[in-house]
């Protein structure tokens, strides 16, 4: 059973987002970006209240994804990324993004917290941060 509702256009949008944000991080990095996106749709807490769809999450302002401001995001989804997006929507989670709502690429090591959210780990150049189960139970 899927973690969130998604039609074929939603899957393609998530696939484009995953590629645009993390293609250089490999398939695992793209899966982690997908985890963050799905978690934001599920969350309904903190900065992510009232996001009900992949489209809402992708284009959230403020706090959305930088990739949506670049042309690469708007290229057609490829089959490889579509398959990865489907895996994430169906519930596949990758640590350290399993419950993460944020990630960023620091110029140095990952901070222990980011906007008061604990660091859950790093994959290549991205650090991931998840809320507590108390502040955001829907992502757990």
C-alpha positions as CSV (number, residue, x, y, z in Angstrom):
1,X,0.0,0.0,0.0
2,X,1.3,3.4,-0.9
3,X,2.4,5.9,1.8
4,X,0.7,8.8,-0.1
5,X,-1.8,9.1,-3.0
6,X,-0.1,9.7,-6.3
7,X,-1.2,9.5,-9.9
8,X,1.1,9.0,-12.8
9,X,1.8,12.8,-13.1
10,X,2.7,13.0,-9.4
11,X,5.1,10.1,-9.8
12,X,6.8,11.9,-12.7
13,X,7.0,15.1,-10.8
14,X,8.6,13.4,-7.8
15,X,11.0,11.6,-10.2
16,X,12.0,14.9,-11.7
17,X,12.5,16.4,-8.2
18,X,14.6,13.5,-7.1
19,X,16.8,13.7,-10.2
20,X,17.2,17.5,-10.1
21,X,18.1,17.5,-6.4
22,X,20.3,14.5,-6.2
23,X,21.4,12.9,-9.5
24,X,25.0,13.4,-8.5
25,X,24.3,11.4,-5.3
26,X,23.4,8.3,-7.2
27,X,20.2,6.2,-6.9
28,X,20.5,6.0,-3.1
29,X,20.7,9.8,-2.9
30,X,17.7,10.2,-5.2
31,X,15.7,7.7,-3.1
32,X,16.6,9.8,0.0
33,X,15.3,13.0,-1.6
34,X,12.2,11.1,-2.4
35,X,11.9,10.0,1.2
36,X,12.1,13.6,2.3
37,X,9.4,14.6,-0.2
38,X,7.0,11.9,0.8
39,X,7.6,12.6,4.4
40,X,6.7,16.3,3.8
41,X,3.4,15.2,2.3
42,X,2.7,12.9,5.2
43,X,3.9,15.3,7.9
44,X,1.2,18.0,8.5
45,X,3.4,19.6,11.1
46,X,6.0,22.2,11.5
47,X,6.8,23.9,8.2
48,X,4.8,21.3,6.3
49,X,1.2,21.9,7.4
50,X,-1.5,21.5,4.8
51,X,0.6,19.9,2.1
52,X,-1.7,17.3,0.6
53,X,0.0,16.3,-2.6
54,X,3.4,15.9,-4.3
55,X,2.6,19.1,-6.3
56,X,2.0,21.1,-3.0
57,X,5.2,19.7,-1.5
58,X,7.3,20.3,-4.6
59,X,6.3,23.9,-5.1
60,X,5.9,24.9,-1.4
61,X,6.9,28.6,-0.8
62,X,8.7,29.4,1.3
63,X,10.7,26.3,2.2
64,X,10.4,24.4,-1.1
65,X,13.1,22.9,-3.2
66,X,15.7,25.0,-5.0
67,X,15.7,22.6,-8.0
68,X,12.2,23.9,-9.1
69,X,13.9,27.2,-9.9
70,X,16.2,25.6,-12.5
71,X,15.5,24.4,-16.0
72,X,16.8,20.9,-15.3
73,X,13.8,20.1,-13.1
74,X,11.4,20.8,-16.0
75,X,12.9,18.2,-18.3
76,X,10.9,15.0,-18.8
77,X,11.1,12.3,-16.2
78,X,13.2,9.3,-17.2
79,X,12.1,5.7,-16.6
80,X,14.9,5.1,-14.1
81,X,13.8,8.0,-11.9
82,X,10.1,7.0,-12.3
83,X,10.9,3.6,-11.0
84,X,12.8,5.1,-8.0
85,X,9.9,7.5,-7.3
86,X,7.4,4.6,-7.3
87,X,9.5,2.7,-4.8
88,X,9.5,5.7,-2.4
89,X,5.8,6.3,-2.8
90,X,5.2,2.6,-2.0
91,X,7.0,3.0,1.3
92,X,10.7,2.2,0.7
93,X,12.8,4.3,3.1
94,X,16.5,4.8,3.2
95,X,18.5,5.8,6.3
96,X,19.3,8.6,7.2
97,X,16.3,10.1,5.3
98,X,13.8,7.6,6.6
99,X,11.9,10.2,8.7
100,X,13.7,13.3,7.5
101,X,12.0,16.5,6.5
102,X,15.1,18.5,5.6
103,X,18.4,18.0,3.9
104,X,21.1,20.4,2.7
105,X,24.6,20.4,1.4
106,X,27.0,22.1,3.8
107,X,30.4,23.4,2.9
108,X,31.9,21.4,5.8
109,X,30.7,18.7,8.2
110,X,27.1,18.3,9.2
111,X,25.9,20.3,12.1
112,X,24.3,18.4,15.0
113,X,21.1,20.3,14.5
114,X,19.5,22.5,11.8
115,X,16.7,24.8,12.8
116,X,16.5,22.8,16.1
117,X,16.0,19.5,14.2
118,X,18.4,16.7,15.0
119,X,20.9,15.4,12.4
120,X,20.1,11.9,11.3
121,X,23.2,11.4,9.2
122,X,24.9,12.1,5.9
123,X,24.9,10.6,2.4
124,X,27.8,11.8,0.3
125,X,27.4,15.6,0.3
126,X,23.9,16.0,1.9
127,X,23.0,16.1,5.6
128,X,19.6,14.9,6.7
129,X,17.5,16.2,9.6
130,X,14.3,14.7,11.1
131,X,11.8,16.0,13.6
132,X,11.1,14.2,16.9
133,X,8.3,11.8,17.2
134,X,6.6,14.2,19.5
135,X,6.8,17.2,17.2
136,X,5.8,15.3,14.0
137,X,4.4,11.8,14.6
138,X,3.0,11.4,11.0
139,X,6.5,10.9,9.5
140,X,7.1,7.9,11.8
